[in-house]
């Protein structure tokens, strides 16, 4: 069994990429520079709450949102889930562009 594992390891280390447009010297993509948020989490939650109510949602029916800031895209993502028992589609999201405060409502399915 060991000779087989050794053969596979040597093969993988020496074979390289067989894709026609790749070479072993293809550079990896560089990471995007991340940025700090302009909005605070509290401000993002306030904006998301206003957008939710404008779309007919009653925040009293929902648990506190799950809040994430994507520093690469500069977007806040907030997800709201209904209080138990959660019906199918009993959730929605709001995406906020940090730089402009533009918000988009994402309905549950």
Backbone as XML, in Angstrom:
<?xml version="1.0"?>
<chain id="A" units="angstrom">
  <residue number="1" name="UNK">
    <atom name="N" x="0.818" y="-1.201" z="0.000"/>
    <atom name="CA" x="0.000" y="0.000" z="0.000"/>
    <atom name="C" x="0.862" y="1.265" z="0.000"/>
  </residue>
  <residue number="2" name="UNK">
    <atom name="N" x="1.967" y="1.257" z="0.777"/>
    <atom name="CA" x="2.829" y="2.438" z="0.839"/>
    <atom name="C" x="3.428" y="2.809" z="-0.516"/>
  </residue>
  <residue number="3" name="UNK">
    <atom name="N" x="3.899" y="1.842" z="-1.312"/>
    <atom name="CA" x="4.461" y="2.227" z="-2.612"/>
    <atom name="C" x="3.428" y="2.940" z="-3.491"/>
  </residue>
  <residue number="4" name="UNK">
    <atom name="N" x="2.177" y="2.535" z="-3.398"/>
    <atom name="CA" x="1.135" y="3.182" z="-4.190"/>
    <atom name="C" x="0.945" y="4.630" z="-3.754"/>
  </residue>
  <residue number="5" name="UNK">
    <atom name="N" x="0.905" y="4.882" z="-2.457"/>
    <atom name="CA" x="0.767" y="6.242" z="-1.952"/>
    <atom name="C" x="1.958" y="7.102" z="-2.345"/>
  </residue>
  <residue number="6" name="UNK">
    <atom name="N" x="3.147" y="6.537" z="-2.267"/>
    <atom name="CA" x="4.352" y="7.257" z="-2.667"/>
    <atom name="C" x="4.292" y="7.606" z="-4.152"/>
  </residue>
  <residue number="7" name="UNK">
    <atom name="N" x="3.853" y="6.656" z="-4.972"/>
    <atom name="CA" x="3.732" y="6.901" z="-6.409"/>
    <atom name="C" x="2.739" y="8.030" z="-6.687"/>
  </residue>
  <residue number="8" name="UNK">
    <atom name="N" x="1.593" y="7.997" z="-6.022"/>
    <atom name="CA" x="0.571" y="9.032" z="-6.225"/>
    <atom name="C" x="1.110" y="10.391" z="-5.808"/>
  </residue>
  <residue number="9" name="UNK">
    <atom name="N" x="1.795" y="10.465" z="-4.677"/>
    <atom name="CA" x="2.352" y="11.733" z="-4.203"/>
    <atom name="C" x="3.368" y="12.294" z="-5.191"/>
  </residue>
  <residue number="10" name="UNK">
    <atom name="N" x="4.285" y="11.440" z="-5.671"/>
    <atom name="CA" x="5.294" y="11.891" z="-6.632"/>
    <atom name="C" x="4.633" y="12.320" z="-7.930"/>
  </residue>
  <residue number="11" name="UNK">
    <atom name="N" x="3.652" y="11.562" z="-8.375"/>
    <atom name="CA" x="2.946" y="11.899" z="-9.608"/>
    <atom name="C" x="2.284" y="13.269" z="-9.510"/>
  </residue>
  <residue number="12" name="UNK">
    <atom name="N" x="1.573" y="13.510" z="-8.410"/>
    <atom name="CA" x="0.874" y="14.780" z="-8.241"/>
    <atom name="C" x="1.839" y="15.951" z="-8.141"/>
  </residue>
  <residue number="13" name="UNK">
    <atom name="N" x="2.965" y="15.750" z="-7.493"/>
    <atom name="CA" x="3.938" y="16.833" z="-7.337"/>
    <atom name="C" x="4.648" y="17.170" z="-8.636"/>
  </residue>
  <residue number="14" name="UNK">
    <atom name="N" x="4.805" y="16.211" z="-9.517"/>
    <atom name="CA" x="5.566" y="16.451" z="-10.742"/>
    <atom name="C" x="4.706" y="16.661" z="-11.976"/>
  </residue>
  <residue number="15" name="UNK">
    <atom name="N" x="3.408" y="16.382" z="-11.904"/>
    <atom name="CA" x="2.590" y="16.413" z="-13.116"/>
    <atom name="C" x="2.159" y="17.817" z="-13.518"/>
  </residue>
  <residue number="16" name="UNK">
    <atom name="N" x="1.861" y="18.698" z="-12.586"/>
    <atom name="CA" x="1.418" y="20.041" z="-12.934"/>
    <atom name="C" x="0.017" y="20.048" z="-13.500"/>
  </residue>
  <residue number="17" name="UNK">
    <atom name="N" x="-0.415" y="21.191" z="-13.955"/>
    <atom name="CA" x="-1.760" y="21.363" z="-14.498"/>
    <atom name="C" x="-1.791" y="20.912" z="-15.950"/>
  </residue>
  <residue number="18" name="UNK">
    <atom name="N" x="-2.778" y="20.147" z="-16.335"/>
    <atom name="CA" x="-2.915" y="19.650" z="-17.703"/>
    <atom name="C" x="-3.903" y="20.462" z="-18.523"/>
  </residue>
  <residue number="19" name="UNK">
    <atom name="N" x="-4.499" y="21.484" z="-17.927"/>
    <atom name="CA" x="-5.448" y="22.323" z="-18.657"/>
    <atom name="C" x="-4.689" y="23.114" z="-19.707"/>
  </residue>
  <residue number="20" name="UNK">
    <atom name="N" x="-5.193" y="23.207" z="-20.949"/>
    <atom name="CA" x="-4.433" y="23.821" z="-22.032"/>
    <atom name="C" x="-4.077" y="25.291" z="-21.815"/>
  </residue>
  <residue number="21" name="UNK">
    <atom name="N" x="-4.855" y="26.035" z="-21.034"/>
    <atom name="CA" x="-4.530" y="27.450" z="-20.862"/>
    <atom name="C" x="-3.758" y="27.717" z="-19.575"/>
  </residue>
  <residue number="22" name="UNK">
    <atom name="N" x="-3.459" y="26.683" z="-18.812"/>
    <atom name="CA" x="-2.727" y="26.846" z="-17.562"/>
    <atom name="C" x="-1.275" y="26.444" z="-17.744"/>
  </residue>
  <residue number="23" name="UNK">
    <atom name="N" x="-0.453" y="26.939" z="-16.890"/>
    <atom name="CA" x="0.914" y="26.450" z="-16.773"/>
    <atom name="C" x="1.243" y="26.404" z="-15.299"/>
  </residue>
  <residue number="24" name="UNK">
    <atom name="N" x="2.292" y="25.737" z="-14.958"/>
    <atom name="CA" x="2.667" y="25.654" z="-13.551"/>
    <atom name="C" x="3.065" y="27.019" z="-13.003"/>
  </residue>
  <residue number="25" name="UNK">
    <atom name="N" x="3.339" y="27.967" z="-13.865"/>
    <atom name="CA" x="3.761" y="29.287" z="-13.403"/>
    <atom name="C" x="2.626" y="30.314" z="-13.439"/>
  </residue>
  <residue number="26" name="UNK">
    <atom name="N" x="1.381" y="29.851" z="-13.615"/>
    <atom name="CA" x="0.241" y="30.769" z="-13.623"/>
    <atom name="C" x="0.120" y="31.429" z="-12.249"/>
  </residue>
  <residue number="27" name="UNK">
    <atom name="N" x="0.180" y="32.769" z="-12.173"/>
    <atom name="CA" x="0.087" y="33.414" z="-10.866"/>
    <atom name="C" x="-1.327" y="33.318" z="-10.304"/>
  </residue>
  <residue number="28" name="UNK">
    <atom name="N" x="-1.413" y="33.227" z="-9.003"/>
    <atom name="CA" x="-2.709" y="33.213" z="-8.346"/>
    <atom name="C" x="-3.276" y="34.626" z="-8.308"/>
  </residue>
  <residue number="29" name="UNK">
    <atom name="N" x="-4.618" y="34.764" z="-8.314"/>
    <atom name="CA" x="-5.196" y="36.102" z="-8.232"/>
    <atom name="C" x="-4.814" y="36.758" z="-6.905"/>
  </residue>
  <residue number="30" name="UNK">
    <atom name="N" x="-4.591" y="38.047" z="-6.954"/>
    <atom name="CA" x="-4.245" y="38.780" z="-5.745"/>
    <atom name="C" x="-5.506" y="39.079" z="-4.951"/>
  </residue>
  <residue number="31" name="UNK">
    <atom name="N" x="-5.398" y="39.088" z="-3.616"/>
    <atom name="CA" x="-6.580" y="39.422" z="-2.821"/>
    <atom name="C" x="-6.975" y="40.876" z="-3.022"/>
  </residue>
  <residue number="32" name="UNK">
    <atom name="N" x="-8.279" y="41.111" z="-2.987"/>
    <atom name="CA" x="-8.756" y="42.478" z="-3.095"/>
    <atom name="C" x="-8.506" y="43.195" z="-1.773"/>
  </residue>
  <residue number="33" name="UNK">
    <atom name="N" x="-8.265" y="44.477" z="-1.856"/>
    <atom name="CA" x="-8.021" y="45.261" z="-0.646"/>
    <atom name="C" x="-9.343" y="45.472" z="0.070"/>
  </residue>
  <residue number="34" name="UNK">
    <atom name="N" x="-9.366" y="45.183" z="1.348"/>
    <atom name="CA" x="-10.594" y="45.357" z="2.103"/>
    <atom name="C" x="-10.697" y="46.794" z="2.607"/>
  </residue>
  <residue number="35" name="UNK">
    <atom name="N" x="-11.887" y="47.162" z="2.986"/>
    <atom name="CA" x="-12.119" y="48.528" z="3.457"/>
    <atom name="C" x="-12.882" y="48.491" z="4.766"/>
  </residue>
  <residue number="36" name="UNK">
    <atom name="N" x="-12.745" y="49.562" z="5.514"/>
    <atom name="CA" x="-13.487" y="49.692" z="6.767"/>
    <atom name="C" x="-14.879" y="50.233" z="6.457"/>
  </residue>
  <residue number="37" name="UNK">
    <atom name="N" x="-15.829" y="49.936" z="7.323"/>
    <atom name="CA" x="-17.214" y="50.372" z="7.118"/>
    <atom name="C" x="-17.385" y="51.838" z="7.497"/>
  </residue>
  <residue number="38" name="UNK">
    <atom name="N" x="-18.216" y="52.523" z="6.728"/>
    <atom name="CA" x="-18.609" y="53.898" z="7.066"/>
    <atom name="C" x="-19.761" y="53.884" z="8.065"/>
  </residue>
  <residue number="39" name="UNK">
    <atom name="N" x="-20.702" y="52.962" z="7.850"/>
    <atom name="CA" x="-21.856" y="52.833" z="8.731"/>
    <atom name="C" x="-21.494" y="51.981" z="9.940"/>
  </residue>
  <residue number="40" name="UNK">
    <atom name="N" x="-22.136" y="52.245" z="11.046"/>
    <atom name="CA" x="-22.012" y="51.343" z="12.194"/>
    <atom name="C" x="-23.041" y="50.229" z="12.026"/>
  </residue>
  <residue number="41" name="UNK">
    <atom name="N" x="-22.909" y="49.191" z="12.808"/>
    <atom name="CA" x="-23.879" y="48.099" z="12.754"/>
    <atom name="C" x="-25.268" y="48.612" z="13.140"/>
  </residue>
  <residue number="42" name="UNK">
    <atom name="N" x="-25.330" y="49.493" z="14.126"/>
    <atom name="CA" x="-26.613" y="50.061" z="14.558"/>
    <atom name="C" x="-27.269" y="50.849" z="13.433"/>
  </residue>
  <residue number="43" name="UNK">
    <atom name="N" x="-26.470" y="51.640" z="12.699"/>
    <atom name="CA" x="-27.026" y="52.393" z="11.563"/>
    <atom name="C" x="-27.529" y="51.454" z="10.477"/>
  </residue>
  <residue number="44" name="UNK">
    <atom name="N" x="-26.791" y="50.377" z="10.219"/>
    <atom name="CA" x="-27.220" y="49.408" z="9.201"/>
    <atom name="C" x="-28.535" y="48.745" z="9.602"/>
  </residue>
  <residue number="45" name="UNK">
    <atom name="N" x="-28.674" y="48.393" z="10.880"/>
    <atom name="CA" x="-29.913" y="47.773" z="11.362"/>
    <atom name="C" x="-31.072" y="48.758" z="11.237"/>
  </residue>
  <residue number="46" name="UNK">
    <atom name="N" x="-30.840" y="50.023" z="11.530"/>
    <atom name="CA" x="-31.893" y="51.044" z="11.414"/>
    <atom name="C" x="-32.356" y="51.201" z="9.970"/>
  </residue>
  <residue number="47" name="UNK">
    <atom name="N" x="-31.404" y="51.273" z="9.043"/>
    <atom name="CA" x="-31.745" y="51.398" z="7.618"/>
    <atom name="C" x="-32.511" y="50.162" z="7.160"/>
  </residue>
  <residue number="48" name="UNK">
    <atom name="N" x="-32.034" y="48.977" z="7.540"/>
    <atom name="CA" x="-32.696" y="47.730" z="7.139"/>
    <atom name="C" x="-34.115" y="47.660" z="7.701"/>
  </residue>
  <residue number="49" name="UNK">
    <atom name="N" x="-34.296" y="48.104" z="8.929"/>
    <atom name="CA" x="-35.638" y="48.107" z="9.524"/>
    <atom name="C" x="-36.590" y="49.013" z="8.766"/>
  </residue>
  <residue number="50" name="UNK">
    <atom name="N" x="-36.099" y="50.180" z="8.357"/>
    <atom name="CA" x="-36.934" y="51.115" z="7.597"/>
    <atom name="C" x="-37.320" y="50.511" z="6.244"/>
  </residue>
  <residue number="51" name="UNK">
    <atom name="N" x="-36.347" y="49.870" z="5.578"/>
    <atom name="CA" x="-36.613" y="49.236" z="4.274"/>
    <atom name="C" x="-37.614" y="48.090" z="4.436"/>
  </residue>
  <residue number="52" name="UNK">
    <atom name="N" x="-37.473" y="47.310" z="5.509"/>
    <atom name="CA" x="-38.387" y="46.186" z="5.753"/>
    <atom name="C" x="-39.807" y="46.686" z="5.950"/>
  </residue>
  <residue number="53" name="UNK">
    <atom name="N" x="-39.969" y="47.726" z="6.751"/>
    <atom name="CA" x="-41.314" y="48.260" z="6.994"/>
    <atom name="C" x="-41.912" y="48.860" z="5.729"/>
  </residue>
  <residue number="54" name="UNK">
    <atom name="N" x="-41.089" y="49.473" z="4.893"/>
    <atom name="CA" x="-41.576" y="50.003" z="3.617"/>
    <atom name="C" x="-42.059" y="48.873" z="2.703"/>
  </residue>
  <residue number="55" name="UNK">
    <atom name="N" x="-41.571" y="47.664" z="2.948"/>
    <atom name="CA" x="-41.965" y="46.503" z="2.148"/>
    <atom name="C" x="-42.997" y="45.643" z="2.861"/>
  </residue>
  <residue number="56" name="UNK">
    <atom name="N" x="-43.655" y="46.202" z="3.869"/>
    <atom name="CA" x="-44.775" y="45.530" z="4.510"/>
    <atom name="C" x="-44.424" y="44.545" z="5.612"/>
  </residue>
  <residue number="57" name="UNK">
    <atom name="N" x="-43.201" y="44.510" z="6.057"/>
    <atom name="CA" x="-42.810" y="43.590" z="7.124"/>
    <atom name="C" x="-42.994" y="44.272" z="8.483"/>
  </residue>
  <residue number="58" name="UNK">
    <atom name="N" x="-43.393" y="43.497" z="9.483"/>
    <atom name="CA" x="-43.556" y="43.993" z="10.857"/>
    <atom name="C" x="-42.425" y="43.412" z="11.687"/>
  </residue>
  <residue number="59" name="UNK">
    <atom name="N" x="-41.468" y="44.236" z="12.063"/>
    <atom name="CA" x="-40.266" y="43.748" z="12.724"/>
    <atom name="C" x="-40.537" y="43.059" z="14.051"/>
  </residue>
  <residue number="60" name="UNK">
    <atom name="N" x="-41.676" y="43.351" z="14.667"/>
    <atom name="CA" x="-42.025" y="42.684" z="15.926"/>
    <atom name="C" x="-42.233" y="41.182" z="15.723"/>
  </residue>
  <residue number="61" name="UNK">
    <atom name="N" x="-42.501" y="40.768" z="14.481"/>
    <atom name="CA" x="-42.704" y="39.353" z="14.172"/>
    <atom name="C" x="-41.387" y="38.612" z="13.938"/>
  </residue>
  <residue number="62" name="UNK">
    <atom name="N" x="-40.261" y="39.331" z="13.955"/>
    <atom name="CA" x="-38.959" y="38.763" z="13.598"/>
    <atom name="C" x="-37.975" y="38.823" z="14.760"/>
  </residue>
  <residue number="63" name="UNK">
    <atom name="N" x="-37.040" y="37.878" z="14.749"/>
    <atom name="CA" x="-35.930" y="37.893" z="15.703"/>
    <atom name="C" x="-34.941" y="38.981" z="15.295"/>
  </residue>
  <residue number="64" name="UNK">
    <atom name="N" x="-33.996" y="39.282" z="16.155"/>
    <atom name="CA" x="-32.940" y="40.242" z="15.811"/>
    <atom name="C" x="-32.212" y="39.752" z="14.565"/>
  </residue>
  <residue number="65" name="UNK">
    <atom name="N" x="-31.816" y="40.667" z="13.691"/>
    <atom name="CA" x="-31.201" y="40.234" z="12.427"/>
    <atom name="C" x="-29.788" y="39.681" z="12.617"/>
  </residue>
  <residue number="66" name="UNK">
    <atom name="N" x="-29.425" y="38.838" z="11.681"/>
    <atom name="CA" x="-28.030" y="38.404" z="11.554"/>
    <atom name="C" x="-27.368" y="39.448" z="10.669"/>
  </residue>
  <residue number="67" name="UNK">
    <atom name="N" x="-26.309" y="40.064" z="11.157"/>
    <atom name="CA" x="-25.681" y="41.197" z="10.468"/>
    <atom name="C" x="-24.255" y="40.834" z="10.068"/>
  </residue>
  <residue number="68" name="UNK">
    <atom name="N" x="-23.935" y="41.061" z="8.797"/>
    <atom name="CA" x="-22.573" y="40.845" z="8.297"/>
    <atom name="C" x="-22.164" y="42.018" z="7.422"/>
  </residue>
  <residue number="69" name="UNK">
    <atom name="N" x="-20.914" y="42.444" z="7.574"/>
    <atom name="CA" x="-20.348" y="43.451" z="6.683"/>
    <atom name="C" x="-19.281" y="42.787" z="5.835"/>
  </residue>
  <residue number="70" name="UNK">
    <atom name="N" x="-19.421" y="42.882" z="4.513"/>
    <atom name="CA" x="-18.430" y="42.341" z="3.584"/>
    <atom name="C" x="-17.477" y="43.478" z="3.221"/>
  </residue>
  <residue number="71" name="UNK">
    <atom name="N" x="-16.278" y="43.445" z="3.778"/>
    <atom name="CA" x="-15.340" y="44.543" z="3.565"/>
    <atom name="C" x="-14.775" y="44.570" z="2.150"/>
  </residue>
  <residue number="72" name="UNK">
    <atom name="N" x="-14.884" y="43.480" z="1.430"/>
    <atom name="CA" x="-14.389" y="43.450" z="0.056"/>
    <atom name="C" x="-15.365" y="44.168" z="-0.876"/>
  </residue>
  <residue number="73" name="UNK">
    <atom name="N" x="-16.660" y="43.895" z="-0.730"/>
    <atom name="CA" x="-17.658" y="44.519" z="-1.600"/>
    <atom name="C" x="-18.206" y="45.821" z="-1.020"/>
  </residue>
  <residue number="74" name="UNK">
    <atom name="N" x="-17.962" y="46.065" z="0.271"/>
    <atom name="CA" x="-18.490" y="47.265" z="0.910"/>
    <atom name="C" x="-19.992" y="47.202" z="1.101"/>
  </residue>
  <residue number="75" name="UNK">
    <atom name="N" x="-20.509" y="46.003" z="1.406"/>
    <atom name="CA" x="-21.954" y="45.823" z="1.568"/>
    <atom name="C" x="-22.272" y="45.239" z="2.938"/>
  </residue>
  <residue number="76" name="UNK">
    <atom name="N" x="-23.360" y="45.713" z="3.502"/>
    <atom name="CA" x="-23.936" y="45.141" z="4.712"/>
    <atom name="C" x="-25.010" y="44.159" z="4.278"/>
  </residue>
  <residue number="77" name="UNK">
    <atom name="N" x="-25.035" y="42.986" z="4.890"/>
    <atom name="CA" x="-26.066" y="41.982" z="4.627"/>
    <atom name="C" x="-26.758" y="41.685" z="5.941"/>
  </residue>
  <residue number="78" name="UNK">
    <atom name="N" x="-28.059" y="41.886" z="5.970"/>
    <atom name="CA" x="-28.842" y="41.626" z="7.170"/>
    <atom name="C" x="-29.931" y="40.626" z="6.836"/>
  </residue>
  <residue number="79" name="UNK">
    <atom name="N" x="-30.061" y="39.588" z="7.672"/>
    <atom name="CA" x="-31.050" y="38.545" z="7.454"/>
    <atom name="C" x="-31.975" y="38.481" z="8.655"/>
  </residue>
  <residue number="80" name="UNK">
    <atom name="N" x="-33.265" y="38.559" z="8.386"/>
    <atom name="CA" x="-34.302" y="38.522" z="9.414"/>
    <atom name="C" x="-35.074" y="37.214" z="9.294"/>
  </residue>
  <residue number="81" name="UNK">
    <atom name="N" x="-35.285" y="36.531" z="10.429"/>
    <atom name="CA" x="-36.044" y="35.276" z="10.464"/>
    <atom name="C" x="-37.203" y="35.450" z="11.432"/>
  </residue>
  <residue number="82" name="UNK">
    <atom name="N" x="-38.387" y="34.960" z="11.007"/>
    <atom name="CA" x="-39.574" y="35.048" z="11.868"/>
    <atom name="C" x="-39.337" y="34.340" z="13.183"/>
  </residue>
  <residue number="83" name="UNK">
    <atom name="N" x="-40.024" y="34.810" z="14.203"/>
    <atom name="CA" x="-39.986" y="34.132" z="15.498"/>
    <atom name="C" x="-40.652" y="32.770" z="15.332"/>
  </residue>
  <residue number="84" name="UNK">
    <atom name="N" x="-40.236" y="31.776" z="16.124"/>
    <atom name="CA" x="-40.802" y="30.426" z="15.998"/>
    <atom name="C" x="-42.301" y="30.415" z="16.246"/>
  </residue>
  <residue number="85" name="UNK">
    <atom name="N" x="-43.026" y="29.535" z="15.591"/>
    <atom name="CA" x="-42.548" y="28.638" z="14.535"/>
    <atom name="C" x="-42.405" y="29.412" z="13.221"/>
  </residue>
  <residue number="86" name="UNK">
    <atom name="N" x="-41.254" y="29.251" z="12.588"/>
    <atom name="CA" x="-40.973" y="29.983" z="11.350"/>
    <atom name="C" x="-41.636" y="29.280" z="10.169"/>
  </residue>
  <residue number="87" name="UNK">
    <atom name="N" x="-42.570" y="29.962" z="9.492"/>
    <atom name="CA" x="-43.214" y="29.336" z="8.327"/>
    <atom name="C" x="-42.258" y="29.319" z="7.132"/>
  </residue>
  <residue number="88" name="UNK">
    <atom name="N" x="-42.532" y="28.498" z="6.136"/>
    <atom name="CA" x="-41.709" y="28.528" z="4.924"/>
    <atom name="C" x="-41.711" y="29.938" z="4.337"/>
  </residue>
  <residue number="89" name="UNK">
    <atom name="N" x="-40.554" y="30.409" z="3.972"/>
    <atom name="CA" x="-40.435" y="31.766" z="3.431"/>
    <atom name="C" x="-40.522" y="32.819" z="4.512"/>
  </residue>
  <residue number="90" name="UNK">
    <atom name="N" x="-40.428" y="32.432" z="5.769"/>
    <atom name="CA" x="-40.552" y="33.365" z="6.886"/>
    <atom name="C" x="-39.245" y="34.074" z="7.186"/>
  </residue>
  <residue number="91" name="UNK">
    <atom name="N" x="-38.608" y="34.564" z="6.163"/>
    <atom name="CA" x="-37.362" y="35.302" z="6.332"/>
    <atom name="C" x="-37.247" y="36.309" z="5.186"/>
  </residue>
  <residue number="92" name="UNK">
    <atom name="N" x="-36.365" y="37.253" z="5.363"/>
    <atom name="CA" x="-36.046" y="38.189" z="4.283"/>
    <atom name="C" x="-34.680" y="38.782" z="4.583"/>
  </residue>
  <residue number="93" name="UNK">
    <atom name="N" x="-34.125" y="39.442" z="3.605"/>
    <atom name="CA" x="-32.827" y="40.075" z="3.770"/>
    <atom name="C" x="-32.845" y="41.493" z="3.258"/>
  </residue>
  <residue number="94" name="UNK">
    <atom name="N" x="-31.844" y="42.239" z="3.678"/>
    <atom name="CA" x="-31.631" y="43.595" z="3.180"/>
    <atom name="C" x="-30.134" y="43.731" z="2.917"/>
  </residue>
  <residue number="95" name="UNK">
    <atom name="N" x="-29.794" y="44.239" z="1.748"/>
    <atom name="CA" x="-28.402" y="44.503" z="1.392"/>
    <atom name="C" x="-28.240" y="46.019" z="1.305"/>
  </residue>
  <residue number="96" name="UNK">
    <atom name="N" x="-27.235" y="46.546" z="1.989"/>
    <atom name="CA" x="-27.000" y="47.990" z="2.018"/>
    <atom name="C" x="-25.590" y="48.268" z="1.512"/>
  </residue>
  <residue number="97" name="UNK">
    <atom name="N" x="-25.471" y="49.146" z="0.527"/>
    <atom name="CA" x="-24.154" y="49.591" z="0.067"/>
    <atom name="C" x="-23.641" y="50.599" z="1.087"/>
  </residue>
  <residue number="98" name="UNK">
    <atom name="N" x="-22.511" y="50.279" z="1.686"/>
    <atom name="CA" x="-21.980" y="51.081" z="2.774"/>
    <atom name="C" x="-21.685" y="52.524" z="2.353"/>
  </residue>
  <residue number="99" name="UNK">
    <atom name="N" x="-21.121" y="52.725" z="1.184"/>
    <atom name="CA" x="-20.707" y="54.057" z="0.752"/>
    <atom name="C" x="-21.883" y="54.972" z="0.430"/>
  </residue>
  <residue number="100" name="UNK">
    <atom name="N" x="-22.975" y="54.410" z="-0.094"/>
    <atom name="CA" x="-24.091" y="55.233" z="-0.563"/>
    <atom name="C" x="-25.348" y="55.112" z="0.292"/>
  </residue>
  <residue number="101" name="UNK">
    <atom name="N" x="-25.392" y="54.109" z="1.157"/>
    <atom name="CA" x="-26.563" y="53.792" z="1.984"/>
    <atom name="C" x="-27.751" y="53.310" z="1.158"/>
  </residue>
  <residue number="102" name="UNK">
    <atom name="N" x="-27.522" y="52.991" z="-0.119"/>
    <atom name="CA" x="-28.588" y="52.422" z="-0.952"/>
    <atom name="C" x="-28.902" y="51.032" z="-0.424"/>
  </residue>
  <residue number="103" name="UNK">
    <atom name="N" x="-30.202" y="50.745" z="-0.247"/>
    <atom name="CA" x="-30.617" y="49.472" z="0.326"/>
    <atom name="C" x="-31.555" y="48.752" z="-0.622"/>
  </residue>
  <residue number="104" name="UNK">
    <atom name="N" x="-31.441" y="47.426" z="-0.616"/>
    <atom name="CA" x="-32.282" y="46.594" z="-1.475"/>
    <atom name="C" x="-32.918" y="45.512" z="-0.612"/>
  </residue>
  <residue number="105" name="UNK">
    <atom name="N" x="-34.236" y="45.347" z="-0.757"/>
    <atom name="CA" x="-35.008" y="44.353" z="-0.014"/>
    <atom name="C" x="-34.930" y="43.025" z="-0.758"/>
  </residue>
  <residue number="106" name="UNK">
    <atom name="N" x="-34.696" y="41.943" z="-0.024"/>
    <atom name="CA" x="-34.625" y="40.608" z="-0.614"/>
    <atom name="C" x="-35.694" y="39.752" z="0.057"/>
  </residue>
  <residue number="107" name="UNK">
    <atom name="N" x="-36.823" y="39.505" z="-0.628"/>
    <atom name="CA" x="-37.920" y="38.761" z="0.010"/>
    <atom name="C" x="-37.576" y="37.294" z="0.237"/>
  </residue>
  <residue number="108" name="UNK">
    <atom name="N" x="-38.246" y="36.701" z="1.223"/>
    <atom name="CA" x="-38.113" y="35.260" z="1.464"/>
    <atom name="C" x="-38.811" y="34.480" z="0.374"/>
  </residue>
  <residue number="109" name="UNK">
    <atom name="N" x="-38.487" y="33.239" z="0.244"/>
    <atom name="CA" x="-39.099" y="32.410" z="-0.801"/>
    <atom name="C" x="-40.019" y="31.393" z="-0.197"/>
  </residue>
</chain>
